[in-house]
């Protein structure tokens, strides 16, 4: 994957009309000049014109820092990252929000995570429900632990779940309710797994803090509960895939076809039963690096499961990731099977590419989402002949931009220090290094980099624009200056972009679409972008009289 | 089954809310703020609040919903949010240049005890509020009341901050429309216009959250009540407030602050409530009702006359907000339908009594609850099935599981369009309501009738 990406960068020149082209550095200065000086100094480090200094070193970007109040950012909160993103897609756990009603209400079914309860024997599915303690003023004044305890009891009595988790919201942290003490007590009383998350909305600087809190909770309370080893020649976990619009189903289809068994997906189409024995897998595959790399690292330390980064978004990345997995296992049977599958799947993909390419070739795309998708979707746009010209993350860290080699140099600021780093040690019985040092070295020579992620900026040509935590103002300036053919972000940005007359694709929830992962997903995405960019609607925006207003006389009859 | 864990057996719950029929105050305050012209709503709390509120309003309206936040971090939560709000106001006026910033609080800033007027005072002293620009605020702790309370509080704040007596009464009426859609506000304005009344409506989200596609994004669309108009509300001759919970507090504040007398009415949903609205406007303004309104009313009654057979004594279950449900129940009863399950998530002492009195003569028992949730509502439906469900988008899970016709009405509607453009209030709105009811019921007849019974003419 790496080799191909580098080659692409060299081949690909950002081809814009030189007469009309506004230099990104000029635009950056213009944007900064609008801001008060203190804000401008901060934003100057978050708006980067990408350039390849050397093959290894890309310009530094400031990321995972506080959003300036009043700037209108895309970001949400720690609770959203923990409850909404990571824990939300698991169907057979009761996710109980401890707080006033809003937090639970807004995170109720709004992320389009699909799930198939028929694949777990008990058929539990609580995803269509919203559970909350609905704290009121008396709990804020006198404490909410009593109500939380009673709510857990009621949830247990009525629904008989296997597991309950509790999410702390902003006021819970302030009034000092101890969700961990209450859940421990109720776990003992009821005899099922019950645990809490300290994911108060004010923690950290974005959703990212919540991902980390969720990772810690899963690792401490769920992973490793069940030592049953499932059958399968190649047994992997898929980390950071949330089954938005059915992505995980398409990935499952392809991996199964290759003979690869998914033990657990974190956390699309997931069951806590799958999490419980995920530590028995051979390999962890990481899709969204930002939201889940902590689990991968901790599972490697405790259980000896190696991990590497894959990307199943775009046909090219899908094939390369499959080859990488096959190469990791090194068995001819799998290598051959993967090639057969690729050969079977690709004709339909190539046909779709050929169909849309003439209508999309050379057009600009911009994407500002998440902690991974702004990177993953670039390959998808290139496959349509489009140019990912500006990109950035909403809540990523520097390693997601520049690659994990920057990790040792990252400064831990006050906001990150508040998020617990677990001390993980080898499990005395269950640690089992899946791969020897010699094999590891051999793999490195074959260019499979374990525990690595090269980041987004390495994949973007010089002269492209990277913006961390983009603001509404910056979004508008990019749209006005470069008039992209398509802009990708989330629901809050969707309609302000479209009012500019520019199609906007949601890359968080996929609008109403998906799956976009895998081969069939790539085909869906090509058609989706083709539909949006080439829709007739864009021709209708101006009425005939607005297009030629000069004629304003009228006939008169005597 | 989508809601496979919902059982028929009703067990009393004291602490656990399942599938809420309400959300929190700040989103209501944000919606009301968008009804001020040139206003940027501001959420004084952590980022998640404004992100969630903007997302939900955006999904409901499919329109840009602009707002800002104080972006509290752990530090602000310990030391208070003054520095965050001051910096936010400076950035907002510098970068986004609104006429007004409407600040609402959250559970976080309320628990800390931030004093917004004191922070405004500091901002004024520090010169952070430019000449000719305005700020206002409402306290909207998420742990008190619901989204409806937040709407009411921000609407009242418009009075508290701006309404002024100018010494004499103008021949003009204030209309407080309550938490209704932009299309409803437009319809209420149209009716007042038909009556030839000079009026000020606040808040007014028409032309804000139903703005046209022009190829040019306007951060502050054309609509919304202006600050000058809000100031003038203090010298109007009277106020008509629609919906006790959403509009009552603002109307009474205007009365006590500026001595503008008010009438608080039900939302004009259906025949009788619209009759009272038109009659009140007529008397307050001293005008005659024009023939055009009589025609609309007559058309509505004509539909009821012609189509009775299809809705007579049909059982309906309603879930939503008190102001809407009270008026809707009256409407349904008035056309011989039977609303038998009526539930709101908002706690309101008078609600249950009022519903029971409206349904008193209906030949059926009624389940009514304020402060309930949709889990209980679903259980009621399981125990006593109905012919029609009316509620927000979340009800579609119940509708599908129980195979019952369903009309989307209320907040939020996340999966259909129409509510921003086509009103459900006044006579024309009632006609549309009836059209929706008939479509739902008659589509079901078409679906379920045998080939032998299948009717062309209905």
Interface residues (C-beta under 8 A of the other chain):
Chain A: X34 X35 X36 X39 X66 X67 X68 X69 X70 X71 X72 X73 X74 X75 X76 X77 X78 X79 X80 X96 X99 X100 X101 X102 X103 X104 X105 X106 X107 X108 X109 X110 X117 X123 X124 X125 X126 X128 X129 X130 X131 X132 X133 X134 X135 X136 X137 X139 X140 X147 X148 X150 X151 X153 X154 X155 X157 X158 X159 X169 X170 X171 X173 X174 X175 X201 X202 X203 X204 X205 X206 X414 X415 X418 X471 X472 X473 X476 X490 X491 X492 X494 X495 X496 X497 X498 X499 X500 X501 X541 X542
Chain B: X2 X3 X4 X5 X7 X11 X13 X14 X15 X16 X17 X18 X19 X20 X22 X23 X24 X26 X27 X42 X45 X46 X47 X48 X49 X51 X52 X53 X54 X55 X56 X58 X59 X62 X63 X64 X65 X66 X67 X68 X69 X70 X71 X72 X73 X74 X75 X76 X77 X84 X85 X87 X88 X89 X90 X91 X92 X94 X95 X96 X106 X107 X108 X111 X112 X141 X142 X143 X144 X146 X211 X213 X214 X215 X216 X217 X218 X219 X345 X375 X394 X397 X414
